[in-house]
Amino acid sequence: NWAYQNNEKLEITYKKFNGETTKRIIQPLSTVYKDKLGEFTEEYIQAYCYLRHEERTFRFDRIKQIEKIV
């Protein structure tokens, strides 16, 4: 929550669904929770992705490393 509240950029190492790992610079916008059948299952970060130049959704458990960009 602190990153989007403070308008900060982060560099993340992200493991995509196919197993490929990428480094991305993102600016978090909000946290999104998704559930199935009324049960909490996954947490996502909605963020602007500077690699793709658009808003993207990143599954939190696939983020392997986070570093604040100073």
Secondary structure by P-SEA (a helix, b strand, c coil): ccccccbbbbbbbccccccbbbbbbbbbcbbbbbbccccccbbbbbcccccccbbbbbccccccbbbbcc
